[in-house]
Amino acid sequence: MFQKTNMIAIVASAAIASCVSADSIDLDYIGLAGGYGATTARLGSSTYYAGHMMHTITSGSRSGESFNTFCIEVGEFAKHGSATYEIVDLADAPNPGTPYGQSKADAISAIVANAHAMGWIDAKLQADSGQADYLAKMGALQAAIWEALGHDFQVNSGSTSTALRAQYNLLTNVSTFDGSMRMRNLMAVVATGQQDQLWVVPLPPAAYAGLGLLGTLMGVRAIRRR
């Protein structure tokens, strides 16, 4: 996601225990799914490209694997090059900055859980890029996350993509949206000077059976083009 003066990075995480060393993970930002073809969202006085942000794991046994996620830090740059991120409770993000708190963390978890229930993403925040309206769905999910963080998402602005608006209205429909839903083990990965992302803490294979929604950590940051 680029802004017409900004670009937004969406980072998704693969829930793999072997990728995590203690409380950190090494990630390399690759780019925004769809690039300049991604949908746009108006936040306050700025317009951003919104959607799935692509990263590569650069440490551990899954080094070289790619994954996608969503931004939770609009004011930070997404930078290329491997960086070490700390894994923290979503309520304690961002870093640096004032913690979001449990209320915002729960709101984001509900949004992600509803998108999962609708089949837009899986329990690891990944999505089938071949699904109908993939870019618009990912853009709508990103916009809803930003809105939950307190940003002024202007859904009816002429700068917000029509396709994103349509999918956002489906996701947040008051008749179907369940605010009590949660993505289990949803966390954040944070690093000073890097965009913070959503992340899901992995469970042992035997623990997956019988779980409804598995947690996914997603971190998203906005990149301001100079």
N, C-alpha and C positions, 0 to 999 in steps of 0.2 A: 504494500500500500504506500503509495506516494501521496504526498499532499500536492496540490497544485503549487504548493511551495513546501510540501512535506511528503514524507514517505513513511508508511507504517510497516513495521516488521511483525510478522506473526510467527510465533514459534510453537511447534507442537512437540510433545515429548512421547517417546516410546517408553512404556512402563516395563523396564527391564532392570532387575536388581543388579545384574552384573555390570551395568553401565555406571552404577552409582558407587563412588568410593566414599565411605563414611557419609558426610553430609554435603557432598559437592558433586558436580558433574561438569565435564568440559564439553562446550558446544561451540560450533562455528556457524554464524548466520550466513545463509545462502541467498535468500531473496524472498519476495512476496509471490505467492501463487497467482499467476495471471499477469504479473508485472503491471504495466500501464493499462492492461485490459481488465484489471480488477475493478470492482464496483467502488463507488465513493460514498463517504458519509460526511455530513457537515457537523462539526463540533464547534459551537460558539462561532467565532469569526474565521475559522479555518476549515478547509476541506481536505480530507484524508482518503487515501486508498485503504480499503479495509478488507481483511480476509485472512487466509491461512498463511502463516509465516513459516518458512522452511529453514531447518537447521540440520547440521550433521553432528553426530556424536564423535568426539575426537579422543576418547579415552576408554579403557576397559575392553572387555571381550567383544563388545558390539561396535567398536571403533569403525567409522566409515558408514554406519547406517544413517539414513536420513529420517526425519520426522517433521511433522507440522504442528503448530500450536497457535495461540492467540496472545495479543499484547495486553499487558496490564499497566503500562507506564507510557502514556502518550507523550510526555515531555522529554523522553530520553532518545538518544540516537541508537539505531541498530547498526552495528559495525561488523564488517567482515574480519575474519581471523579468530582463531580459537581463544576462548576465554573460560575461566573457571567460575562457575556459579554456585552459590550456596543454596541448599534446599531448605526452605522455611515454611512455616504455616502461612497460608494465604493471608490470614488476618494480620500477620506481621510484616508483609510487604508494604511498600517498596523499600529499596535500599539504594541511596539514602532517601529520607523523607518520613513524614508522619505515617505511622501504621494505619492501614485501612480499617482495621477493627473487624469484629466478628459479624456485624450486621451486613457490611458490604461483601465479606467473604461468603456468607450464606446466600446473598442475592446472586452472586456470580455462580455459585455452585448450583443453584436452582435453574439458572439459564442454561448452563451446560448440560445438566441432567435432562431438561426438557428437550434440548436439541438431540441428545442421545436417544431419548424415547421416540422421537420423530424419525429416527434413522439417518439423521444428517451426519453424525459422527459416531465412532465406536468408543469403547470404554477407555481408549488411549488417546482420545482427541483427534484421531486420524479419520479421514473421510475418503470415500470413493470419488476421485476427481472426474469420473465418467458419469456420475449421477446427474439427473436433470437439475439445471440451475445451480451447479456446484459453486461457482464464484459468488453468486448472489446470496446463497445460503451462508457461506462462510463470512461474507461481508456483513450480513444481518446479525450473525452470532457475535462477530467482533463489535459491531456497533452497540448491541445490547449489553455487552460486557463493559464497554466504556461508559455507557449510560448508568449502569449499576455502580460504577466507581464515582459517579457524581458529575460526569461531563455533560455538557449541554448538547445532547444529540438532537438535531433538528430533522426529524424524519420527513417532514413535508417541505423541506427546503428544496429549491430547484437544483442545488448542488449535490443533493443526495440522489444517488442512482435510483431510477424507477424500479429496477429489478430488485435492488436491495430493500427498498421500501416495502415491496410486496411480500418478500420473505420475512422481513422483520414483523410485519403485521400478522403473519401466520404464526410465527414463533411466540409472540407476546399476546395472542388473542386471549382476552379475559375469560372466554368460555371454555378454553382448553388448557391454558397455562396453569400448572400446579406449582405454586410457590413453596410447597413443603418438600418437594423432591430435592435430593442432594446427590452429587457425584462423590462416591466414596474415595477417600485418600487424595482428594484434590489439594495440591500444594502450589508453591511458587518457587521459581529459581531466580535468584537475585544476585547482582554484581554491580559494584560501583563503576560507573562509566559505561555500563552496558544496559540494554533493554531487559527489564524483568519479564519473566514468562510464566505461564501456567505449567504445572507439572503434576503427574500422577505417581505416587509412590507405589512401586510394584509389590505384589503379594507372591508367596510361593505358589507354584502350579496347583498344588492340592487345594489351595484356599479359594481358587477361582470358582469351583463348582458351587452352585447354589447362591452365589452373590448376584443380586439384581444389577446394580450399577457399580462398576468399578471406578475408583477415583482416578482423575486425570489431572496432571498439573499443567497449566498453561501459562505461559508468560508472554506478554506482548508489550512492545514498546513502539513509540512513534519515532520515525527518523525524519529530521528536518533537513531538507535539501538546501544547500548553500549556493 
